[in-house]
Amino acid sequence: MNKRLMGMVVLGVSWICSFGFGANERLRITAEQPDFSDAVVEGSNLSISEEYLLQRSDDLMSGHWQNVWSPVSSVTNAHWRVAPDRAMSFYRLVPNMVPAKNHPWSAETINDDWFYLASDTETLPTLGDAAYSPITLPHTWNANDTLVVGNYRRASSWYRKNLEVTPEMLDQRVYLRFGAAGQRAKVFVNGLGQSVLYHNGGYSAFVCELTGRLSEGSNRIDVWVDNTRVPGIIPQSGDFNFYGGLYRSVQLIVAPEISISRNYRGGPGVRVWSEAVSEDSSDLQVRVRLDNGSTVSAALTVAARLLDSAGRVVSSGTNAVTIAGNAGQSVDVDMPDVEQPGLWSPEHPELYTLVVTLLQDGLILDSSSVKHGFRWFEFTARKGFFLNGRSYKLHGANRHQDKRGVGNALDLQQHYEDLMHMKEAGCNWVRLAHYQQDDYVLQLCDELGLLVWEEIPYVNEGDVASIQPAMESMMREMIEQHFNHPSVVVWGIGNEVMSLQTPTEDYDAITGLVSDMDALVHAEDPIRKSAFVSGDLNLSSRQGIVTLVDVFGYNLYRGWYANEYTSLTTRLNELHAMKPDTPLVLTEFGAGSDLTIHSDLPVMQDFSIEYQNDFLESHLQQLKAPALNWLCGSTWWAFYDFGSSYRGDSIPRVNQKGVMTFDRRETKDAFYLMKSYWSDEPVVHIESETWSNRAGLAEKSVRIFSNMDMVELFLNGVSQGVQSSGFIWPVELVAGDNALEAIGTTGLIEKRHAVTVEYTPTYLASATAEESGNLAGNAVDGDPSTRWAAQGDQSLTIDLLETRSVSGLEISFYNGSSRNYYLEILGSSDGSNWTSLFDGASSGVNIETFSFGVPRSLRYIRIDGAGSSVSDWNSYYETTPLLAP
């Protein structure tokens, strides 16, 4: 595309077939066409330069545009998927400008030309560069093994960088700032056997000063990184992967001898905050950390200016100070109040820029700039959360920092896309679980408008005496590095510590630790709140842990691990009544799902898309009801599926509770359900669009997720009626293709969603034996009140009528909760050659899903039954093959 194009190209869709694109269909350019040589639209893919972003809108007049993400980030001429249900949409191209990463001072990112050696030793290697693998940062050695084995590589490795040093650099101070190293690191310079720096902790940044250790020309930097589990470092365990590597950027920083600090706890050297904020005025507190690297004292002047978004100075001040040689010192700058400040909020993330200048004898030595936002907030126990003096319900999700095939080594584009997805879903806050995340993530939260709960990785377990020093260090680093971000409102101390859930340890030690950490948080930060999180138990209240922090979080998986999801309100009110003076947050709630698993009768832990939808919708309805108005907020667990190597769910080694898949390529129904509750953007989405092959009874229910005033559903062009709430229609499918289209309207705004469902009226079933009245066909008739039954070793065979891709089999057992059925499930494409897909016993539940691991091409499924733990009878109400998309 012509790079001189600065405007937007608007594209309309040439409508050829009812659903999707025809074989020769093209997107039609409706605006003036520039040089469009590398943007060819054909079929369902748009080939487009990486410099441009495709956005979609269903109504040009609405002003709502959504990003349409490429399957592969940062690839020239990537193919951008235009989904069939978007066929009536408008599209536009805009320059793909991912926000640049802000730095408080000049810094050069040096991510290229690194070398990697997987050597599990702490001894500095003497091998030449040729023995290493060339890599680019960010990098983790666990990007793929965590997807294959539970016991992934937790060991040490070595990184090397040949750093070119100029004579000008030798006259200044030189630093390397590492964004993070999982989980411990040592830095060596020019082959010397003693490390320059050791850092404990896998999630905070750290700075290594190289001044006095470099020479002109090439200098060798070696970094030892280790993710072995060792005492004294957290996390010790958790439901997520502990990736090893230099998985964030490394920056080269050159500074004058006397400067604003570059290495104080890895932070920017400048703090800015406001403690008394209102719509009329606000105070402005500025603290600058100075670093004198010379041997003599220096008389200095620190000057600060606050600029609004238009570049106007709204407050300024100076302070004269003398700092001793080879010393560091913090200096406060007295700043006038700011009148009528623009307030920061998720809806209007107003940001100011603080510019700090360091002078000596009137000459500028150094300068720095950081962002600032004016806002005030309050967590209350009885009225919920308040932002800028107004009641404000927090709703968002938890975010892990990994992605399939990438591990935790995400680049800026991937971080940006993650948060844009969350904003699109209507989130107004995010819990960064369970550790400090990249500086860039916090910057984006400031700019996009996402309130933040950030925490240190005290998860599950840890001997208090050995881990407390590391916890204190991690907390100080996190606060120092992310103090200036107005998005941050909570510093988290810990999450679901096992000893608070199972009474096996001394509670006094935990209580003392939490109390000490709470005091540390408030000593380091005068405005944010401290927090701690427990599971679905009462011990934290009984032991008084709840009252030790400002805000307490509960992780309640009602309806997933136990209980019914309808019990959420009752349980939250029980917890609130135990300690009514502590503000509470529902920090986690979620249910797993798999795009290949669907069910007309979803049940807990079947991993069906439909159960996740039922679970989420019930929670969303309860959370917005007046009975929980006192609750400060909630965060879904988690926005994306994420890596957890020990898990054996329907997708092994993945926690599947996300509303988007681990690779971000697929959006689950729950995304649109969430958006319909939390976003002002019009939403119309037909449930289970990935369930494109249906069977059983022709009578089905079609549910639509929408926040529009009226929705009309069409089946094969015939209206099924208009609804203004509920949005569930009974329909009767016909054999073959069924075209479903939903049209939502609010005023003049119209939004559509269309899917096509192929329906097979029923499957055929036969059995080696059947009890009178309980025939084989009952197991595939779609009627949950009829069943097949036979005594002894018998087989039930299901004929799918044609070869289909099948990912599993759901069986509804007769009295399944009171007995275990012994069975083997086999599959065949020809009825002669059979493959065993499951061999064992049911799990004592009424309805159970048996996943085949990967989709299989089958026409026949056979169940060889050998009775149950109660009798030698086999009896199934329904057997439902799970067809892969």
PyMOL commands that set and color helices and strands:
alter all, ss='L'
color gray80, all
select helices_A, chain A and resi 84-86+129-131+145-147+167-170+412-424+439-448+464-482+498-500+507-524+539-542+545-548+565-578+609-623+626-628+669-678+776-780+816-818
alter helices_A, ss='H'
color red, helices_A
select strands_A, chain A and resi 9-13+27-29+40-42+45-48+52-57+66-68+78-81+90-95+108-109+114-117+133-135+156-165+173-178+184-189+197-200+206-209+217-226+250-255+258-260+270-273+281-282+285-292+298-307+313-323+327-334+338-339+352-360+363-372+377-380+384-387+390-391+394-399+429-432+451-455+488-495+529-534+551-555+584-588+633-636+642-643+654-655+684-686+693-694+699-706+710-715+718-723+728-732+736-746+749-759+764-767+788-791+794-813+821-828+835-841+847-868+873-883
alter strands_A, ss='S'
color yellow, strands_A
deselect
rebuild
show_as cartoon
